[in-house]
């Protein structure tokens, strides 16, 4: 736990909708917005730093779904990309 001397303030600018979302989420947990931001964002930041150190990628459920959907419907290769592929393979 931090002591008062090693605590520093952080100011964040948010649009009204984002602030409202944070306020509602904090109210659901019955904690202050500051405590909510501290609890949620610090933990998320720690997970992301650990993932980077481990060289792993962690995706939220929404990100996992978007990634899976992207894999299920790959984009179409453009004519320019086809020409580049042939050039790189050394074929005509």
Biopython code that builds the backbone (N, CA, C, O; Angstrom):
import numpy as np
from Bio.PDB.StructureBuilder import StructureBuilder

atoms = [
    (1, "UNK", "N", (0.845, -1.179, 0.000)),
    (1, "UNK", "CA", (0.000, 0.000, 0.000)),
    (1, "UNK", "C", (0.885, 1.235, 0.000)),
    (1, "UNK", "O", (1.950, 1.238, 0.618)),
    (2, "UNK", "N", (0.466, 2.247, -0.666)),
    (2, "UNK", "CA", (1.232, 3.485, -0.774)),
    (2, "UNK", "C", (1.074, 4.323, 0.472)),
    (2, "UNK", "O", (0.036, 4.310, 1.132)),
    (3, "UNK", "N", (2.133, 5.054, 0.778)),
    (3, "UNK", "CA", (2.037, 6.042, 1.842)),
    (3, "UNK", "C", (1.651, 7.360, 1.201)),
    (3, "UNK", "O", (1.760, 7.516, -0.015)),
    (4, "UNK", "N", (1.207, 8.296, 1.993)),
    (4, "UNK", "CA", (0.759, 9.587, 1.480)),
    (4, "UNK", "C", (1.868, 10.293, 0.714)),
    (4, "UNK", "O", (1.585, 11.010, -0.246)),
    (5, "UNK", "N", (3.128, 10.107, 1.115)),
    (5, "UNK", "CA", (4.232, 10.834, 0.479)),
    (5, "UNK", "C", (4.568, 10.326, -0.923)),
    (5, "UNK", "O", (5.140, 11.066, -1.723)),
    (6, "UNK", "N", (4.223, 9.078, -1.229)),
    (6, "UNK", "CA", (4.553, 8.570, -2.569)),
    (6, "UNK", "C", (3.321, 8.489, -3.476)),
    (6, "UNK", "O", (3.317, 7.744, -4.455)),
    (7, "UNK", "N", (2.297, 9.244, -3.153)),
    (7, "UNK", "CA", (1.103, 9.317, -3.982)),
    (7, "UNK", "C", (1.172, 10.597, -4.805)),
    (7, "UNK", "O", (1.480, 11.666, -4.278)),
    (8, "UNK", "N", (0.883, 10.482, -6.104)),
    (8, "UNK", "CA", (0.884, 11.682, -6.935)),
    (8, "UNK", "C", (-0.428, 11.763, -7.708)),
    (8, "UNK", "O", (-0.977, 10.742, -8.123)),
    (9, "UNK", "N", (-0.920, 12.965, -7.896)),
    (9, "UNK", "CA", (-2.192, 13.128, -8.603)),
    (9, "UNK", "C", (-2.039, 12.879, -10.102)),
    (9, "UNK", "O", (-0.954, 13.013, -10.667)),
    (10, "UNK", "N", (-3.151, 12.516, -10.724)),
    (10, "UNK", "CA", (-3.207, 12.318, -12.169)),
    (10, "UNK", "C", (-4.484, 12.976, -12.655)),
    (10, "UNK", "O", (-5.571, 12.676, -12.162)),
    (11, "UNK", "N", (-4.355, 13.863, -13.610)),
    (11, "UNK", "CA", (-5.530, 14.527, -14.162)),
    (11, "UNK", "C", (-5.811, 13.952, -15.545)),
    (11, "UNK", "O", (-4.901, 13.805, -16.361)),
    (12, "UNK", "N", (-7.055, 13.633, -15.799)),
    (12, "UNK", "CA", (-7.452, 13.060, -17.077)),
    (12, "UNK", "C", (-8.615, 13.868, -17.630)),
    (12, "UNK", "O", (-9.572, 14.158, -16.912)),
    (13, "UNK", "N", (-8.536, 14.227, -18.892)),
    (13, "UNK", "CA", (-9.634, 14.932, -19.544)),
    (13, "UNK", "C", (-10.512, 13.917, -20.266)),
    (13, "UNK", "O", (-10.021, 13.091, -21.036)),
    (14, "UNK", "N", (-11.812, 13.987, -20.009)),
    (14, "UNK", "CA", (-12.750, 13.047, -20.612)),
    (14, "UNK", "C", (-13.916, 13.791, -21.234)),
    (14, "UNK", "O", (-14.298, 14.870, -20.779)),
    (15, "UNK", "N", (-14.472, 13.206, -22.275)),
    (15, "UNK", "CA", (-15.716, 13.765, -22.802)),
    (15, "UNK", "C", (-16.839, 13.371, -21.836)),
    (15, "UNK", "O", (-16.660, 12.490, -20.995)),
    (16, "UNK", "N", (-17.978, 14.019, -21.960)),
    (16, "UNK", "CA", (-19.087, 13.825, -21.028)),
    (16, "UNK", "C", (-19.553, 12.370, -20.984)),
    (16, "UNK", "O", (-19.854, 11.851, -19.909)),
    (17, "UNK", "N", (-19.614, 11.710, -22.138)),
    (17, "UNK", "CA", (-20.076, 10.328, -22.187)),
    (17, "UNK", "C", (-19.120, 9.393, -21.442)),
    (17, "UNK", "O", (-19.560, 8.505, -20.713)),
    (18, "UNK", "N", (-17.824, 9.591, -21.625)),
    (18, "UNK", "CA", (-16.832, 8.758, -20.938)),
    (18, "UNK", "C", (-16.900, 8.967, -19.433)),
    (18, "UNK", "O", (-16.834, 8.009, -18.664)),
    (19, "UNK", "N", (-17.031, 10.223, -19.014)),
    (19, "UNK", "CA", (-17.118, 10.512, -17.582)),
    (19, "UNK", "C", (-18.376, 9.883, -16.992)),
    (19, "UNK", "O", (-18.345, 9.342, -15.887)),
    (20, "UNK", "N", (-19.480, 9.957, -17.729)),
    (20, "UNK", "CA", (-20.736, 9.373, -17.265)),
    (20, "UNK", "C", (-20.575, 7.856, -17.107)),
    (20, "UNK", "O", (-21.066, 7.279, -16.136)),
    (21, "UNK", "N", (-19.902, 7.223, -18.041)),
    (21, "UNK", "CA", (-19.686, 5.773, -17.962)),
    (21, "UNK", "C", (-18.863, 5.415, -16.732)),
    (21, "UNK", "O", (-19.182, 4.460, -16.023)),
    (22, "UNK", "N", (-17.799, 6.183, -16.477)),
    (22, "UNK", "CA", (-16.975, 5.925, -15.292)),
    (22, "UNK", "C", (-17.777, 6.140, -14.012)),
    (22, "UNK", "O", (-17.663, 5.365, -13.062)),
    (23, "UNK", "N", (-18.578, 7.185, -13.993)),
    (23, "UNK", "CA", (-19.392, 7.480, -12.814)),
    (23, "UNK", "C", (-20.382, 6.353, -12.549)),
    (23, "UNK", "O", (-20.543, 5.917, -11.408)),
    (24, "UNK", "N", (-21.048, 5.880, -13.604)),
    (24, "UNK", "CA", (-22.014, 4.790, -13.448)),
    (24, "UNK", "C", (-21.332, 3.511, -12.974)),
    (24, "UNK", "O", (-21.850, 2.812, -12.103)),
    (25, "UNK", "N", (-20.177, 3.209, -13.544)),
    (25, "UNK", "CA", (-19.456, 2.002, -13.144)),
    (25, "UNK", "C", (-19.023, 2.089, -11.683)),
    (25, "UNK", "O", (-19.113, 1.108, -10.945)),
    (26, "UNK", "N", (-18.559, 3.254, -11.272)),
    (26, "UNK", "CA", (-18.155, 3.447, -9.873)),
    (26, "UNK", "C", (-19.350, 3.289, -8.947)),
    (26, "UNK", "O", (-19.245, 2.670, -7.888)),
    (27, "UNK", "N", (-20.482, 3.848, -9.346)),
    (27, "UNK", "CA", (-21.689, 3.730, -8.527)),
    (27, "UNK", "C", (-22.118, 2.272, -8.377)),
    (27, "UNK", "O", (-22.584, 1.870, -7.310)),
    (28, "UNK", "N", (-21.963, 1.474, -9.444)),
    (28, "UNK", "CA", (-22.303, 0.057, -9.362)),
    (28, "UNK", "C", (-21.463, -0.658, -8.307)),
    (28, "UNK", "O", (-21.943, -1.570, -7.633)),
    (29, "UNK", "N", (-20.214, -0.239, -8.171)),
    (29, "UNK", "CA", (-19.326, -0.838, -7.166)),
    (29, "UNK", "C", (-19.419, -0.141, -5.816)),
    (29, "UNK", "O", (-18.835, -0.585, -4.827)),
    (30, "UNK", "N", (-20.169, 0.965, -5.795)),
    (30, "UNK", "CA", (-20.321, 1.772, -4.579)),
    (30, "UNK", "C", (-18.984, 2.288, -4.074)),
    (30, "UNK", "O", (-18.673, 2.235, -2.884)),
    (31, "UNK", "N", (-18.202, 2.793, -5.031)),
    (31, "UNK", "CA", (-16.926, 3.431, -4.702)),
    (31, "UNK", "C", (-16.838, 4.748, -5.459)),
    (31, "UNK", "O", (-17.645, 5.012, -6.351)),
    (32, "UNK", "N", (-15.871, 5.563, -5.108)),
    (32, "UNK", "CA", (-15.700, 6.841, -5.802)),
    (32, "UNK", "C", (-15.154, 6.602, -7.204)),
    (32, "UNK", "O", (-14.606, 5.541, -7.503)),
    (33, "UNK", "N", (-15.313, 7.598, -8.045)),
    (33, "UNK", "CA", (-14.768, 7.507, -9.406)),
    (33, "UNK", "C", (-13.250, 7.353, -9.338)),
    (33, "UNK", "O", (-12.673, 6.570, -10.091)),
    (34, "UNK", "N", (-12.606, 8.091, -8.446)),
    (34, "UNK", "CA", (-11.145, 7.972, -8.296)),
    (34, "UNK", "C", (-10.747, 6.553, -7.918)),
    (34, "UNK", "O", (-9.807, 5.998, -8.486)),
    (35, "UNK", "N", (-11.468, 5.957, -6.947)),
    (35, "UNK", "CA", (-11.157, 4.586, -6.553)),
    (35, "UNK", "C", (-11.420, 3.612, -7.699)),
    (35, "UNK", "O", (-10.669, 2.656, -7.890)),
    (36, "UNK", "N", (-12.484, 3.855, -8.456)),
    (36, "UNK", "CA", (-12.784, 2.992, -9.595)),
    (36, "UNK", "C", (-11.654, 3.056, -10.625)),
    (36, "UNK", "O", (-11.149, 2.024, -11.069)),
    (37, "UNK", "N", (-11.267, 4.265, -10.997)),
    (37, "UNK", "CA", (-10.198, 4.434, -11.988)),
    (37, "UNK", "C", (-8.917, 3.778, -11.484)),
    (37, "UNK", "O", (-8.230, 3.081, -12.231)),
    (38, "UNK", "N", (-8.603, 4.009, -10.213)),
    (38, "UNK", "CA", (-7.395, 3.430, -9.625)),
    (38, "UNK", "C", (-7.466, 1.908, -9.646)),
    (38, "UNK", "O", (-6.494, 1.248, -10.015)),
    (39, "UNK", "N", (-8.588, 1.353, -9.262)),
    (39, "UNK", "CA", (-8.741, -0.101, -9.192)),
    (39, "UNK", "C", (-8.687, -0.755, -10.566)),
    (39, "UNK", "O", (-7.958, -1.725, -10.774)),
    (40, "UNK", "N", (-9.457, -0.220, -11.495)),
    (40, "UNK", "CA", (-9.587, -0.858, -12.808)),
    (40, "UNK", "C", (-8.388, -0.577, -13.708)),
    (40, "UNK", "O", (-7.821, -1.502, -14.289)),
    (41, "UNK", "N", (-8.000, 0.679, -13.826)),
    (41, "UNK", "CA", (-6.950, 1.009, -14.790)),
    (41, "UNK", "C", (-5.572, 0.549, -14.348)),
    (41, "UNK", "O", (-4.767, 0.118, -15.173)),
    (42, "UNK", "N", (-5.294, 0.635, -13.060)),
    (42, "UNK", "CA", (-3.980, 0.189, -12.594)),
    (42, "UNK", "C", (-3.827, -1.312, -12.801)),
    (42, "UNK", "O", (-2.777, -1.778, -13.243)),
    (43, "UNK", "N", (-4.876, -2.070, -12.480)),
    (43, "UNK", "CA", (-4.811, -3.519, -12.678)),
    (43, "UNK", "C", (-4.663, -3.865, -14.158)),
    (43, "UNK", "O", (-3.882, -4.747, -14.514)),
    (44, "UNK", "N", (-5.403, -3.177, -15.014)),
    (44, "UNK", "CA", (-5.286, -3.406, -16.455)),
    (44, "UNK", "C", (-3.883, -3.058, -16.944)),
    (44, "UNK", "O", (-3.299, -3.791, -17.741)),
    (45, "UNK", "N", (-3.356, -1.958, -16.473)),
    (45, "UNK", "CA", (-1.998, -1.557, -16.867)),
    (45, "UNK", "C", (-0.976, -2.609, -16.436)),
    (45, "UNK", "O", (-0.057, -2.928, -17.190)),
    (46, "UNK", "N", (-1.135, -3.140, -15.239)),
    (46, "UNK", "CA", (-0.205, -4.186, -14.763)),
    (46, "UNK", "C", (-0.292, -5.434, -15.633)),
    (46, "UNK", "O", (0.731, -6.045, -15.946)),
    (47, "UNK", "N", (-1.516, -5.822, -16.030)),
    (47, "UNK", "CA", (-1.666, -6.990, -16.918)),
    (47, "UNK", "C", (-0.981, -6.741, -18.257)),
    (47, "UNK", "O", (-0.309, -7.625, -18.788)),
    (48, "UNK", "N", (-1.151, -5.535, -18.804)),
    (48, "UNK", "CA", (-0.552, -5.227, -20.105)),
    (48, "UNK", "C", (0.976, -5.209, -20.026)),
    (48, "UNK", "O", (1.648, -5.672, -20.946)),
    (49, "UNK", "N", (1.520, -4.684, -18.944)),
    (49, "UNK", "CA", (2.976, -4.676, -18.774)),
    (49, "UNK", "C", (3.488, -6.106, -18.646)),
    (49, "UNK", "O", (4.504, -6.455, -19.248)),
    (50, "UNK", "N", (2.793, -6.938, -17.865)),
    (50, "UNK", "CA", (3.198, -8.339, -17.719)),
    (50, "UNK", "C", (3.131, -9.069, -19.055)),
    (50, "UNK", "O", (4.018, -9.862, -19.373)),
    (51, "UNK", "N", (2.090, -8.808, -19.838)),
    (51, "UNK", "CA", (1.967, -9.430, -21.157)),
    (51, "UNK", "C", (3.116, -9.018, -22.064)),
    (51, "UNK", "O", (3.675, -9.843, -22.786)),
    (52, "UNK", "N", (3.461, -7.750, -22.024)),
    (52, "UNK", "CA", (4.568, -7.267, -22.860)),
    (52, "UNK", "C", (5.874, -7.929, -22.451)),
    (52, "UNK", "O", (6.685, -8.295, -23.302)),
    (53, "UNK", "N", (6.076, -8.081, -21.161)),
    (53, "UNK", "CA", (7.305, -8.735, -20.692)),
    (53, "UNK", "C", (7.344, -10.198, -21.109)),
    (53, "UNK", "O", (8.400, -10.725, -21.459)),
    (54, "UNK", "N", (6.177, -10.855, -21.069)),
    (54, "UNK", "CA", (6.093, -12.268, -21.443)),
    (54, "UNK", "C", (5.990, -12.455, -22.950)),
    (54, "UNK", "O", (6.025, -13.580, -23.447)),
    (55, "UNK", "N", (5.863, -11.348, -23.673)),
    (55, "UNK", "CA", (5.670, -11.350, -25.116)),
    (55, "UNK", "C", (4.438, -12.166, -25.501)),
    (55, "UNK", "O", (4.462, -12.959, -26.442)),
    (56, "UNK", "N", (3.364, -11.949, -24.748)),
    (56, "UNK", "CA", (2.082, -12.573, -25.051)),
    (56, "UNK", "C", (1.068, -11.471, -25.320)),
    (56, "UNK", "O", (1.253, -10.321, -24.923)),
    (57, "UNK", "N", (0.020, -11.840, -25.985)),
    (57, "UNK", "CA", (-1.048, -10.893, -26.273)),
    (57, "UNK", "C", (-2.279, -11.342, -25.497)),
    (57, "UNK", "O", (-2.703, -12.493, -25.604)),
    (58, "UNK", "N", (-2.847, -10.437, -24.721)),
    (58, "UNK", "CA", (-4.077, -10.730, -24.009)),
    (58, "UNK", "C", (-5.176, -9.852, -24.589)),
    (58, "UNK", "O", (-5.041, -8.632, -24.677)),
    (59, "UNK", "N", (-6.256, -10.494, -24.977)),
    (59, "UNK", "CA", (-7.375, -9.768, -25.565)),
    (59, "UNK", "C", (-8.595, -9.880, -24.662)),
    (59, "UNK", "O", (-8.835, -10.915, -24.040)),
    (60, "UNK", "N", (-9.353, -8.808, -24.605)),
    (60, "UNK", "CA", (-10.620, -8.836, -23.889)),
    (60, "UNK", "C", (-11.578, -9.720, -24.680)),
    (60, "UNK", "O", (-11.306, -10.024, -25.841)),
    (61, "UNK", "N", (-12.700, -10.142, -24.079)),
    (61, "UNK", "CA", (-13.661, -10.940, -24.837)),
    (61, "UNK", "C", (-14.120, -10.246, -26.126)),
    (61, "UNK", "O", (-14.280, -10.908, -27.152)),
    (62, "UNK", "N", (-14.330, -8.947, -26.091)),
    (62, "UNK", "CA", (-14.738, -8.211, -27.290)),
    (62, "UNK", "C", (-13.630, -8.234, -28.333)),
    (62, "UNK", "O", (-13.899, -8.418, -29.520)),
    (63, "UNK", "N", (-12.389, -8.050, -27.900)),
    (63, "UNK", "CA", (-11.253, -8.093, -28.825)),
    (63, "UNK", "C", (-11.060, -9.500, -29.388)),
    (63, "UNK", "O", (-10.719, -9.660, -30.560)),
    (64, "UNK", "N", (-11.278, -10.522, -28.553)),
    (64, "UNK", "CA", (-11.164, -11.902, -29.022)),
    (64, "UNK", "C", (-12.172, -12.183, -30.136)),
    (64, "UNK", "O", (-11.839, -12.802, -31.147)),
    (65, "UNK", "N", (-13.402, -11.723, -29.938)),
    (65, "UNK", "CA", (-14.441, -11.928, -30.940)),
    (65, "UNK", "C", (-14.091, -11.216, -32.247)),
    (65, "UNK", "O", (-14.233, -11.785, -33.330)),
    (66, "UNK", "N", (-13.635, -9.970, -32.138)),
    (66, "UNK", "CA", (-13.261, -9.212, -33.333)),
    (66, "UNK", "C", (-12.102, -9.896, -34.064)),
    (66, "UNK", "O", (-12.097, -9.947, -35.294)),
    (67, "UNK", "N", (-11.132, -10.417, -33.330)),
    (67, "UNK", "CA", (-9.988, -11.107, -33.928)),
    (67, "UNK", "C", (-10.456, -12.380, -34.631)),
    (67, "UNK", "O", (-10.050, -12.652, -35.761)),
    (68, "UNK", "N", (-11.310, -13.159, -33.965)),
    (68, "UNK", "CA", (-11.825, -14.387, -34.550)),
    (68, "UNK", "C", (-12.603, -14.086, -35.823)),
    (68, "UNK", "O", (-12.446, -14.775, -36.832)),
    (69, "UNK", "N", (-13.443, -13.053, -35.774)),
    (69, "UNK", "CA", (-14.233, -12.689, -36.953)),
    (69, "UNK", "C", (-13.329, -12.248, -38.101)),
    (69, "UNK", "O", (-13.607, -12.555, -39.260)),
    (70, "UNK", "N", (-12.268, -11.543, -37.795)),
    (70, "UNK", "CA", (-11.325, -11.121, -38.833)),
    (70, "UNK", "C", (-10.643, -12.335, -39.465)),
    (70, "UNK", "O", (-10.402, -12.353, -40.672)),
    (71, "UNK", "N", (-10.335, -13.340, -38.661)),
    (71, "UNK", "CA", (-9.714, -14.554, -39.197)),
    (71, "UNK", "C", (-10.690, -15.356, -40.051)),
    (71, "UNK", "O", (-10.280, -16.025, -41.000)),
    (72, "UNK", "N", (-11.968, -15.294, -39.722)),
    (72, "UNK", "CA", (-12.976, -16.045, -40.460)),
    (72, "UNK", "C", (-13.299, -15.418, -41.805)),
    (72, "UNK", "O", (-13.773, -16.104, -42.711)),
    (73, "UNK", "N", (-13.048, -14.134, -41.945)),
    (73, "UNK", "CA", (-13.336, -13.471, -43.218)),
    (73, "UNK", "C", (-12.142, -12.609, -43.625)),
    (73, "UNK", "O", (-12.175, -11.383, -43.519)),
    (74, "UNK", "N", (-11.079, -13.285, -44.097)),
    (74, "UNK", "CA", (-9.893, -12.521, -44.488)),
    (74, "UNK", "C", (-10.208, -11.560, -45.630)),
    (74, "UNK", "O", (-11.089, -11.812, -46.453)),
    (75, "UNK", "N", (-9.482, -10.473, -45.660)),
    (75, "UNK", "CA", (-9.708, -9.477, -46.700)),
    (75, "UNK", "C", (-9.252, -10.018, -48.055)),
    (75, "UNK", "O", (-8.406, -10.909, -48.126)),
    (76, "UNK", "N", (-9.812, -9.480, -49.105)),
    (76, "UNK", "CA", (-9.455, -9.898, -50.460)),
    (76, "UNK", "C", (-8.143, -9.229, -50.865)),
    (76, "UNK", "O", (-7.896, -8.061, -50.566)),
    (77, "UNK", "N", (-7.325, -10.001, -51.548)),
    (77, "UNK", "CA", (-6.047, -9.503, -52.023)),
    (77, "UNK", "C", (-6.287, -8.618, -53.240)),
    (77, "UNK", "O", (-6.997, -8.999, -54.171)),
    (78, "UNK", "N", (-5.693, -7.445, -53.220)),
    (78, "UNK", "CA", (-5.859, -6.504, -54.343)),
    (78, "UNK", "C", (-4.930, -6.907, -55.485)),
    (78, "UNK", "O", (-3.972, -7.649, -55.272)),
    (79, "UNK", "N", (-5.207, -6.422, -56.691)),
    (79, "UNK", "CA", (-4.305, -6.711, -57.815)),
    (79, "UNK", "C", (-2.867, -6.253, -57.529)),
    (79, "UNK", "O", (-1.914, -6.942, -57.890)),
    (80, "UNK", "N", (-2.716, -5.116, -56.895)),
    (80, "UNK", "CA", (-1.370, -4.625, -56.568)),
    (80, "UNK", "C", (-0.672, -5.587, -55.606)),
    (80, "UNK", "O", (0.527, -5.833, -55.741)),
    (81, "UNK", "N", (-1.407, -6.130, -54.642)),
    (81, "UNK", "CA", (-0.818, -7.081, -53.706)),
    (81, "UNK", "C", (-0.430, -8.378, -54.421)),
    (81, "UNK", "O", (0.598, -8.981, -54.111)),
    (82, "UNK", "N", (-1.252, -8.800, -55.372)),
    (82, "UNK", "CA", (-0.918, -9.999, -56.149)),
    (82, "UNK", "C", (0.364, -9.790, -56.946)),
    (82, "UNK", "O", (1.227, -10.666, -56.993)),
    (83, "UNK", "N", (0.480, -8.613, -57.577)),
    (83, "UNK", "CA", (1.702, -8.312, -58.344)),
    (83, "UNK", "C", (2.916, -8.292, -57.424)),
    (83, "UNK", "O", (3.977, -8.803, -57.784)),
    (84, "UNK", "N", (2.763, -7.700, -56.228)),
    (84, "UNK", "CA", (3.873, -7.649, -55.278)),
    (84, "UNK", "C", (4.270, -9.052, -54.846)),
    (84, "UNK", "O", (5.459, -9.348, -54.726)),
    (85, "UNK", "N", (3.289, -9.921, -54.611)),
    (85, "UNK", "CA", (3.577, -11.305, -54.227)),
    (85, "UNK", "C", (4.366, -12.024, -55.299)),
    (85, "UNK", "O", (5.323, -12.738, -55.001)),
    (86, "UNK", "N", (3.966, -11.838, -56.550)),
    (86, "UNK", "CA", (4.702, -12.459, -57.654)),
    (86, "UNK", "C", (6.120, -11.911, -57.729)),
    (86, "UNK", "O", (7.071, -12.663, -57.941)),
    (87, "UNK", "N", (6.260, -10.621, -57.558)),
    (87, "UNK", "CA", (7.575, -9.993, -57.590)),
    (87, "UNK", "C", (8.459, -10.543, -56.489)),
    (87, "UNK", "O", (9.632, -10.834, -56.719)),
    (88, "UNK", "N", (7.912, -10.685, -55.311)),
    (88, "UNK", "CA", (8.694, -11.190, -54.175)),
    (88, "UNK", "C", (9.066, -12.654, -54.346)),
    (88, "UNK", "O", (10.129, -13.082, -53.895)),
    (89, "UNK", "N", (8.194, -13.429, -54.997)),
    (89, "UNK", "CA", (8.494, -14.848, -55.240)),
    (89, "UNK", "C", (9.412, -15.031, -56.444)),
    (89, "UNK", "O", (9.951, -16.117, -56.658)),
    (90, "UNK", "N", (9.587, -13.982, -57.220)),
    (90, "UNK", "CA", (10.431, -14.059, -58.409)),
    (90, "UNK", "C", (9.724, -14.702, -59.590)),
    (90, "UNK", "O", (10.372, -15.197, -60.512)),
    (91, "UNK", "N", (8.394, -14.696, -59.565)),
    (91, "UNK", "CA", (7.627, -15.243, -60.690)),
    (91, "UNK", "C", (6.977, -14.086, -61.433)),
    (91, "UNK", "O", (6.919, -12.963, -60.932)),
    (92, "UNK", "N", (6.491, -14.374, -62.634)),
    (92, "UNK", "CA", (5.886, -13.303, -63.434)),
    (92, "UNK", "C", (4.432, -13.243, -63.273)),
    (92, "UNK", "O", (3.778, -12.395, -63.881)),
]
sb = StructureBuilder()
sb.init_structure("model")
sb.init_model(0)
sb.init_chain("A")
sb.init_seg("    ")
for serial, (resi, resn, name, xyz) in enumerate(atoms, 1):
    if name == "N":
        sb.init_residue(resn, " ", resi, " ")
    sb.init_atom(name, np.array(xyz, "f"), 0.0, 1.0, " ", f" {name:<3s}", serial, name[0])
structure = sb.get_structure()
